[in-house]
Amino acid sequence: MKNNLSIDILSATINSVAESFVLIAPDHKVLICNTSMVKTLEIFFGKEIHIGDDYRDFVLEPLKDIYFSAFENAIQGESTTIQKETSTGEIHLWFEYKANPVYDDAKKLIGVAIYAKNIDEQKKAELAIEYLKTTYESLLNNISDSICLLDSNFKLIQFNTHFKKSILRNIGKEINLGDDFREFLFPQETDAFYTQFNSAISGKTVEDEICVHNIHGETIWILSKMYPVHDKNQTIIGVCLVAINISAKKKMELSLIENEQRFRKIIETAPVPIVIVNKSMKIQLVNPETEKIFNYESKELLGQDINILIPPRFHANHAQYQQQYIQAPKMYRMGIGRFTPAITKDGIEKIVEVSLNSFKVNDETFILAIIQDVTKRIEHENKLENQVETLEKIAWQQSHEMRKPVANILGLVQLIEYDKAYNPLLINQLHQTTKELDDVIHKIVNLTHLNR
């Protein structure tokens, strides 16, 4: 009666265990099997297991090698624990299997106890987390920027491969999880780092451009961005640091700035007025010579329409020329065969020649105008032209007056040739005629001198 009670208590205890349990004799015969194991095996095999059955008949084919290995280890006195997905048809469940040797009071082997714990939900959750972690790490490692996650004490929680390589190359140190990131700072970025970190840990997103020098003496420009990192309760748990190498971009920017400064210097020191306008004919740049000739300060011209330098009565015609040039921009010299009018701030009109050329910056068209003030030259040319006209009139008028004394001289010369005797009268007449011719010549010279 007492033994039966003990067996009942033992059976009740085994059946109350959530894990599936079976005790197998050395010959694989089932000695004890709890209710959970019976139900589990029935799910996979569609039949119940009973005391005395050969347990090998209830082992799925994919698990047989594992079963025999674990069983043999248990017979030899060793315990085995393994997690394995058990599948049949559409049923796929994860179990944790344990195989332990079981001895009696005399230390004699009774058999092997196998425990099968259903860990399907737990395992699938772990696999999902592992998948997310792997995916996250893969994404991080495929990002070309250096990324790391720091806790509030500056300890490294996570970083990607690019970050690790960048630290090794530029700092010369191997970085690991749990390291204090402050030990890997460039000396030049320490102050900026603390400023950014304190802002980010306070909930702000910040960024800054930092110029540093690595262990190889190379100059590196870094765009440092920091973001606060929150947990599911929106509590800040750390800072995400993204470091982007912008050296190439920065060098290009600095080169563009240097080229622009050089270009401006050339424009500013040019000995002739230069004006640059955009496609809308708004003035973008003028040099000091432009200020001198038109009596404007540069700030008065910048942003103004180019018509500010053209007399109002010519605006309509000039607008037409502008449209023609914009449609087919090319190197073009205005003023060949005609001159271009211009006007100063004081309303004084000038005559100029303008050479035009176009260029592009970031796909935006600009027009460069080199201006030459030819007002004095034109005035001088006009004066010369008037002098030429006057001289032509003088020459025409005096030529008629010169013809008479010249004809007389010629006649007297002929008479002298025919008259072999010396005739003083002819000589006097020749002298007088020559004097008249000399007077005419002097008159021409004097008139010419007065018109210079």
VOPAMAR-308147 format. One record per residue (C-alpha): residue number from 1; x, y, z. Coordinates in nm, 3 decimals, decimal comma. Example, Ala and Ser with C-alpha at 12.3 -4.5 7.8 and 13.67 -1.06 7.14 Angstrom:
REM residues 2
NODE num      px      py      pz
NODE   1   1,230  -0,450   0,780
NODE   2   1,367  -0,106   0,714
//
This chain:
REM residues 452
NODE num      px      py      pz
NODE   1   0,000   0,000   0,000
NODE   2   0,286   0,233   0,091
NODE   3   0,475   0,155  -0,233
NODE   4   0,164   0,222  -0,440
NODE   5   0,127   0,559  -0,267
NODE   6   0,488   0,647  -0,342
NODE   7   0,442   0,555  -0,707
NODE   8   0,126   0,765  -0,726
NODE   9   0,307   1,062  -0,572
NODE  10   0,598   1,015  -0,813
NODE  11   0,364   0,993  -1,112
NODE  12   0,171   1,300  -1,001
NODE  13   0,494   1,490  -0,955
NODE  14   0,629   1,393  -1,299
NODE  15   0,300   1,476  -1,470
NODE  16   0,287   1,818  -1,306
NODE  17   0,619   1,917  -1,461
NODE  18   0,572   2,148  -1,760
NODE  19   0,864   1,992  -1,941
NODE  20   0,815   1,673  -2,138
NODE  21   0,993   1,391  -1,958
NODE  22   1,076   1,033  -2,039
NODE  23   1,302   0,780  -1,866
NODE  24   1,458   0,531  -2,107
NODE  25   1,631   0,206  -2,017
NODE  26   1,976   0,128  -2,164
NODE  27   1,797  -0,082  -2,429
NODE  28   1,585   0,223  -2,530
NODE  29   1,269   0,087  -2,366
NODE  30   1,041   0,347  -2,208
NODE  31   1,040   0,317  -1,828
NODE  32   0,851   0,634  -1,734
NODE  33   0,681   0,897  -1,949
NODE  34   0,486   1,198  -1,825
NODE  35   0,165   1,335  -1,972
NODE  36   0,338   1,629  -2,141
NODE  37   0,572   1,398  -2,332
NODE  38   0,281   1,176  -2,438
NODE  39   0,095   1,477  -2,580
NODE  40   0,403   1,618  -2,750
NODE  41   0,492   1,291  -2,922
NODE  42   0,130   1,243  -3,025
NODE  43   0,146   1,580  -3,204
NODE  44   0,442   1,468  -3,414
NODE  45   0,364   1,098  -3,461
NODE  46  -0,013   1,082  -3,430
NODE  47   0,003   0,805  -3,171
NODE  48   0,056   0,765  -2,798
NODE  49   0,370   0,633  -2,638
NODE  50   0,344   0,368  -2,364
NODE  51   0,563   0,212  -2,104
NODE  52   0,775  -0,058  -2,268
NODE  53   0,772   0,101  -2,615
NODE  54   1,101   0,141  -2,795
NODE  55   1,172   0,513  -2,775
NODE  56   1,369   0,503  -3,099
NODE  57   1,036   0,466  -3,279
NODE  58   0,942   0,812  -3,149
NODE  59   1,253   0,995  -3,265
NODE  60   1,216   1,203  -3,580
NODE  61   1,459   1,117  -3,857
NODE  62   1,645   1,456  -3,851
NODE  63   1,699   1,413  -3,474
NODE  64   1,823   1,055  -3,466
NODE  65   2,194   1,136  -3,485
NODE  66   2,153   1,388  -3,205
NODE  67   1,949   1,142  -2,998
NODE  68   2,197   0,856  -3,029
NODE  69   2,492   1,083  -2,952
NODE  70   2,324   1,232  -2,643
NODE  71   2,200   0,887  -2,530
NODE  72   2,548   0,738  -2,560
NODE  73   2,699   1,029  -2,366
NODE  74   2,442   0,981  -2,088
NODE  75   2,517   0,607  -2,071
NODE  76   2,882   0,708  -2,023
NODE  77   2,780   0,940  -1,740
NODE  78   2,779   1,273  -1,925
NODE  79   2,491   1,518  -1,955
NODE  80   2,398   1,683  -2,285
NODE  81   2,191   1,996  -2,353
NODE  82   2,097   2,104  -2,703
NODE  83   1,844   2,336  -2,866
NODE  84   1,690   2,216  -3,190
NODE  85   1,395   2,298  -3,411
NODE  86   1,170   1,994  -3,441
NODE  87   0,969   1,978  -3,761
NODE  88   0,720   1,749  -3,924
NODE  89   0,479   1,856  -4,194
NODE  90   0,359   2,205  -4,110
NODE  91   0,459   2,179  -3,745
NODE  92   0,781   2,358  -3,651
NODE  93   0,866   2,390  -3,282
NODE  94   1,185   2,470  -3,097
NODE  95   1,277   2,243  -2,802
NODE  96   1,561   2,239  -2,557
NODE  97   1,665   1,877  -2,506
NODE  98   1,852   1,749  -2,203
NODE  99   1,983   1,395  -2,164
NODE 100   2,104   1,299  -1,814
NODE 101   2,212   0,964  -1,668
NODE 102   1,988   0,829  -1,385
NODE 103   2,130   0,609  -1,107
NODE 104   1,976   0,415  -0,819
NODE 105   2,092   0,439  -0,459
NODE 106   2,369   0,193  -0,532
NODE 107   2,500   0,419  -0,811
NODE 108   2,387   0,167  -1,065
NODE 109   2,268   0,310  -1,397
NODE 110   1,893   0,286  -1,435
NODE 111   1,867   0,463  -1,768
NODE 112   1,864   0,800  -1,940
NODE 113   1,625   1,081  -1,853
NODE 114   1,531   1,302  -2,146
NODE 115   1,372   1,639  -2,088
NODE 116   1,216   1,829  -2,377
NODE 117   1,126   2,189  -2,298
NODE 118   0,916   2,385  -2,548
NODE 119   1,115   2,706  -2,606
NODE 120   0,949   2,795  -2,934
NODE 121   0,832   3,145  -2,840
NODE 122   1,153   3,228  -2,658
NODE 123   1,373   3,093  -2,938
NODE 124   1,182   3,267  -3,214
NODE 125   1,204   3,590  -3,017
NODE 126   1,579   3,537  -2,978
NODE 127   1,613   3,462  -3,349
NODE 128   1,410   3,770  -3,435
NODE 129   1,634   3,979  -3,211
NODE 130   1,942   3,819  -3,363
NODE 131   1,808   3,886  -3,711
NODE 132   1,742   4,248  -3,625
NODE 133   2,085   4,277  -3,469
NODE 134   2,251   4,120  -3,772
NODE 135   2,050   4,339  -4,007
NODE 136   2,131   4,646  -3,799
NODE 137   2,503   4,562  -3,795
NODE 138   2,495   4,490  -4,168
NODE 139   2,332   4,824  -4,234
NODE 140   2,582   5,001  -4,011
NODE 141   2,878   4,830  -4,174
NODE 142   2,754   4,916  -4,522
NODE 143   2,733   5,286  -4,441
NODE 144   3,042   5,470  -4,561
NODE 145   3,028   5,713  -4,268
NODE 146   3,179   5,638  -3,927
NODE 147   2,903   5,573  -3,671
NODE 148   2,919   5,492  -3,301
NODE 149   2,685   5,488  -3,002
NODE 150   2,805   5,626  -2,668
NODE 151   2,641   5,600  -2,328
NODE 152   2,622   5,894  -2,089
NODE 153   2,967   5,803  -1,951
NODE 154   3,131   5,814  -2,295
NODE 155   3,153   5,434  -2,315
NODE 156   3,125   5,275  -2,659
NODE 157   2,807   5,070  -2,688
NODE 158   2,819   5,006  -3,063
NODE 159   3,016   5,111  -3,370
NODE 160   3,043   5,010  -3,733
NODE 161   3,338   4,868  -3,926
NODE 162   3,415   5,197  -4,098
NODE 163   3,441   5,369  -3,760
NODE 164   3,681   5,103  -3,631
NODE 165   3,902   5,129  -3,941
NODE 166   3,897   5,509  -3,933
NODE 167   4,011   5,518  -3,569
NODE 168   4,289   5,268  -3,637
NODE 169   4,416   5,455  -3,943
NODE 170   4,397   5,808  -3,808
NODE 171   4,457   5,760  -3,434
NODE 172   4,665   5,442  -3,451
NODE 173   4,466   5,260  -3,181
NODE 174   4,243   4,952  -3,178
NODE 175   3,896   5,034  -3,047
NODE 176   3,663   4,792  -2,866
NODE 177   3,317   4,793  -2,713
NODE 178   3,321   4,938  -2,363
NODE 179   3,620   5,165  -2,430
NODE 180   3,607   5,527  -2,317
NODE 181   3,572   5,723  -2,640
NODE 182   3,757   6,022  -2,496
NODE 183   4,079   5,821  -2,530
NODE 184   4,036   5,826  -2,909
NODE 185   3,977   6,197  -2,963
NODE 186   4,196   6,411  -3,185
NODE 187   4,362   6,678  -2,968
NODE 188   4,217   6,948  -3,194
NODE 189   3,858   6,830  -3,148
NODE 190   3,840   6,789  -2,768
NODE 191   3,661   7,116  -2,692
NODE 192   3,421   7,078  -2,985
NODE 193   3,345   6,718  -2,881
NODE 194   3,245   6,809  -2,526
NODE 195   3,031   7,098  -2,650
NODE 196   2,848   6,873  -2,896
NODE 197   2,814   6,582  -2,653
NODE 198   2,666   6,797  -2,378
NODE 199   2,413   6,940  -2,623
NODE 200   2,319   6,595  -2,759
NODE 201   2,286   6,433  -2,416
NODE 202   2,052   6,721  -2,331
NODE 203   1,826   6,629  -2,623
NODE 204   1,957   6,848  -2,904
NODE 205   2,077   6,746  -3,250
NODE 206   2,402   6,925  -3,331
NODE 207   2,667   6,926  -3,602
NODE 208   2,998   7,098  -3,663
NODE 209   3,287   7,096  -3,910
NODE 210   3,621   7,013  -3,750
NODE 211   3,971   7,030  -3,899
NODE 212   4,213   6,774  -3,750
NODE 213   4,554   6,623  -3,823
NODE 214   4,600   6,246  -3,803
NODE 215   4,909   6,051  -3,697
NODE 216   5,038   6,065  -4,056
NODE 217   5,032   6,445  -4,059
NODE 218   4,740   6,456  -4,301
NODE 219   4,479   6,730  -4,270
NODE 220   4,128   6,588  -4,239
NODE 221   3,799   6,777  -4,239
NODE 222   3,522   6,600  -4,046
NODE 223   3,153   6,681  -4,033
NODE 224   3,060   6,568  -3,681
NODE 225   2,690   6,508  -3,610
NODE 226   2,548   6,403  -3,273
NODE 227   2,195   6,287  -3,195
NODE 228   2,032   6,198  -2,862
NODE 229   1,935   5,828  -2,834
NODE 230   1,614   5,739  -2,646
NODE 231   1,481   5,413  -2,505
NODE 232   1,119   5,301  -2,545
NODE 233   1,020   5,534  -2,260
NODE 234   1,180   5,829  -2,443
NODE 235   1,453   5,851  -2,182
NODE 236   1,789   5,960  -2,323
NODE 237   2,033   5,672  -2,282
NODE 238   2,322   5,795  -2,493
NODE 239   2,446   5,977  -2,799
NODE 240   2,483   5,865  -3,159
NODE 241   2,792   6,012  -3,324
NODE 242   2,820   6,025  -3,703
NODE 243   3,158   6,136  -3,840
NODE 244   3,169   6,212  -4,213
NODE 245   3,499   6,271  -4,391
NODE 246   3,440   6,586  -4,596
NODE 247   3,805   6,652  -4,681
NODE 248   3,756   6,628  -5,058
NODE 249   3,448   6,850  -5,046
NODE 250   3,620   7,098  -4,816
NODE 251   3,930   7,115  -5,034
NODE 252   3,707   7,185  -5,333
NODE 253   3,522   7,455  -5,140
NODE 254   3,848   7,615  -5,029
NODE 255   3,980   7,592  -5,384
NODE 256   3,666   7,760  -5,515
NODE 257   3,698   8,033  -5,253
NODE 258   4,063   8,080  -5,345
NODE 259   3,979   8,093  -5,716
NODE 260   3,698   8,338  -5,648
NODE 261   3,932   8,559  -5,446
NODE 262   4,190   8,541  -5,725
NODE 263   3,922   8,622  -5,983
NODE 264   3,799   8,917  -5,776
NODE 265   4,157   9,039  -5,735
NODE 266   4,209   9,032  -6,111
NODE 267   3,882   9,218  -6,166
NODE 268   3,956   9,473  -5,894
NODE 269   4,307   9,549  -6,019
NODE 270   4,214   9,564  -6,388
NODE 271   4,303   9,906  -6,540
NODE 272   3,969   9,923  -6,723
NODE 273   3,609   9,924  -6,596
NODE 274   3,459   9,573  -6,567
NODE 275   3,095   9,494  -6,495
NODE 276   2,947   9,145  -6,445
NODE 277   2,571   9,093  -6,479
NODE 278   2,350   8,786  -6,455
NODE 279   2,103   8,661  -6,712
NODE 280   1,846   8,911  -6,584
NODE 281   2,092   9,194  -6,650
NODE 282   2,129   9,266  -6,279
NODE 283   2,474   9,391  -6,181
NODE 284   2,665   9,133  -5,972
NODE 285   3,014   9,279  -5,958
NODE 286   3,194   9,601  -6,050
NODE 287   3,557   9,702  -6,005
NODE 288   3,706  10,032  -5,878
NODE 289   3,765  10,160  -6,233
NODE 290   3,390  10,135  -6,295
NODE 291   3,329  10,342  -5,983
NODE 292   3,573  10,608  -6,106
NODE 293   3,432  10,643  -6,456
NODE 294   3,063  10,638  -6,361
NODE 295   3,105  10,814  -6,025
NODE 296   2,912  10,541  -5,836
NODE 297   3,010  10,341  -5,531
NODE 298   2,992   9,966  -5,588
NODE 299   2,712   9,924  -5,331
NODE 300   2,500  10,165  -5,536
NODE 301   2,535   9,948  -5,846
NODE 302   2,514   9,593  -5,710
NODE 303   2,172   9,443  -5,782
NODE 304   2,074   9,728  -6,014
NODE 305   1,970   9,681  -6,377
NODE 306   2,248   9,752  -6,626
NODE 307   2,027  10,029  -6,768
NODE 308   2,142  10,246  -6,479
NODE 309   2,458  10,306  -6,686
NODE 310   2,272  10,376  -7,013
NODE 311   2,092  10,701  -7,107
NODE 312   1,712  10,650  -7,080
NODE 313   1,647  10,729  -7,447
NODE 314   1,850  10,422  -7,546
NODE 315   1,685  10,174  -7,306
NODE 316   1,440  10,028  -7,558
NODE 317   1,706   9,958  -7,820
NODE 318   1,947   9,822  -7,562
NODE 319   1,682   9,580  -7,429
NODE 320   1,654   9,435  -7,779
NODE 321   2,032   9,387  -7,800
NODE 322   2,028   9,222  -7,456
NODE 323   1,771   8,962  -7,562
NODE 324   1,962   8,884  -7,880
NODE 325   2,283   8,834  -7,686
NODE 326   2,123   8,617  -7,416
NODE 327   1,974   8,387  -7,681
NODE 328   2,314   8,339  -7,846
NODE 329   2,589   8,446  -7,604
NODE 330   2,940   8,470  -7,749
NODE 331   3,249   8,686  -7,741
NODE 332   3,130   9,012  -7,890
NODE 333   3,276   9,360  -7,921
NODE 334   3,028   9,643  -7,926
NODE 335   3,126   9,975  -8,079
NODE 336   3,288   9,844  -8,397
NODE 337   3,154  10,080  -8,661
NODE 338   2,944  10,257  -8,400
NODE 339   2,976  10,364  -8,037
NODE 340   2,774  10,284  -7,727
NODE 341   2,635  10,565  -7,513
NODE 342   2,672  10,558  -7,135
NODE 343   2,575  10,788  -6,850
NODE 344   2,733  10,864  -6,514
NODE 345   2,565  10,914  -6,178
NODE 346   2,589  11,291  -6,240
NODE 347   2,402  11,259  -6,571
NODE 348   2,712  11,316  -6,782
NODE 349   2,697  11,116  -7,103
NODE 350   3,002  10,931  -7,226
NODE 351   3,089  10,731  -7,533
NODE 352   3,219  10,381  -7,461
NODE 353   3,321  10,063  -7,633
NODE 354   3,213   9,742  -7,460
NODE 355   3,356   9,394  -7,510
NODE 356   3,120   9,115  -7,400
NODE 357   3,174   8,753  -7,308
NODE 358   2,967   8,499  -7,116
NODE 359   3,060   8,230  -6,863
NODE 360   2,877   7,985  -6,636
NODE 361   2,901   7,912  -6,265
NODE 362   2,688   7,622  -6,134
NODE 363   2,482   7,630  -6,456
NODE 364   2,403   7,999  -6,407
NODE 365   2,497   8,228  -6,695
NODE 366   2,686   8,550  -6,631
NODE 367   2,797   8,820  -6,875
NODE 368   3,127   9,001  -6,838
NODE 369   3,153   9,349  -6,987
NODE 370   3,489   9,523  -7,032
NODE 371   3,426   9,894  -7,083
NODE 372   3,655  10,147  -7,247
NODE 373   3,578  10,518  -7,220
NODE 374   3,647  10,656  -7,569
NODE 375   3,485  10,997  -7,516
NODE 376   3,812  11,194  -7,544
NODE 377   3,929  10,983  -7,833
NODE 378   3,609  11,048  -8,025
NODE 379   3,630  11,419  -7,949
NODE 380   3,989  11,423  -8,075
NODE 381   3,893  11,227  -8,386
NODE 382   3,607  11,469  -8,453
NODE 383   3,845  11,764  -8,415
NODE 384   4,089  11,607  -8,659
NODE 385   3,808  11,541  -8,902
NODE 386   3,702  11,908  -8,882
NODE 387   4,061  12,017  -8,940
NODE 388   4,085  11,794  -9,245
NODE 389   3,766  11,944  -9,385
NODE 390   3,898  12,296  -9,325
NODE 391   4,229  12,216  -9,491
NODE 392   4,049  12,068  -9,788
NODE 393   3,851  12,391  -9,829
NODE 394   4,167  12,602  -9,794
NODE 395   4,351  12,389 -10,045
NODE 396   4,063  12,415 -10,291
NODE 397   4,035  12,793 -10,255
NODE 398   4,407  12,866 -10,263
NODE 399   4,477  12,635 -10,551
NODE 400   4,286  12,875 -10,777
NODE 401   4,482  13,172 -10,646
NODE 402   4,811  12,990 -10,697
NODE 403   4,736  12,899 -11,055
NODE 404   4,760  13,263 -11,179
NODE 405   5,114  13,346 -11,047
NODE 406   5,233  13,004 -11,146
NODE 407   5,103  13,059 -11,499
NODE 408   5,272  13,401 -11,509
NODE 409   5,603  13,251 -11,399
NODE 410   5,579  12,988 -11,663
NODE 411   5,505  13,252 -11,927
NODE 412   5,794  13,474 -11,819
NODE 413   6,029  13,183 -11,824
NODE 414   5,929  13,107 -12,182
NODE 415   5,985  13,469 -12,286
NODE 416   6,329  13,471 -12,128
NODE 417   6,411  13,159 -12,318
NODE 418   6,317  13,326 -12,651
NODE 419   6,470  13,666 -12,574
NODE 420   6,844  13,626 -12,594
NODE 421   6,913  13,980 -12,484
NODE 422   6,905  14,065 -12,114
NODE 423   6,578  14,236 -12,025
NODE 424   6,563  14,376 -11,667
NODE 425   6,190  14,432 -11,691
NODE 426   6,125  14,061 -11,739
NODE 427   6,343  13,982 -11,445
NODE 428   6,148  14,225 -11,222
NODE 429   5,820  14,078 -11,334
NODE 430   5,949  13,727 -11,258
NODE 431   6,057  13,844 -10,914
NODE 432   5,717  14,001 -10,846
NODE 433   5,531  13,690 -10,956
NODE 434   5,748  13,474 -10,737
NODE 435   5,676  13,708 -10,443
NODE 436   5,301  13,669 -10,499
NODE 437   5,334  13,293 -10,501
NODE 438   5,532  13,307 -10,178
NODE 439   5,258  13,516 -10,015
NODE 440   4,993  13,261 -10,112
NODE 441   5,198  12,979  -9,966
NODE 442   5,245  13,170  -9,640
NODE 443   4,873  13,232  -9,622
NODE 444   4,804  12,857  -9,657
NODE 445   5,057  12,780  -9,386
NODE 446   4,906  13,038  -9,151
NODE 447   4,551  12,914  -9,206
NODE 448   4,658  12,556  -9,148
NODE 449   4,832  12,654  -8,823
NODE 450   4,523  12,834  -8,695
NODE 451   4,307  12,520  -8,742
NODE 452   4,530  12,287  -8,547
//
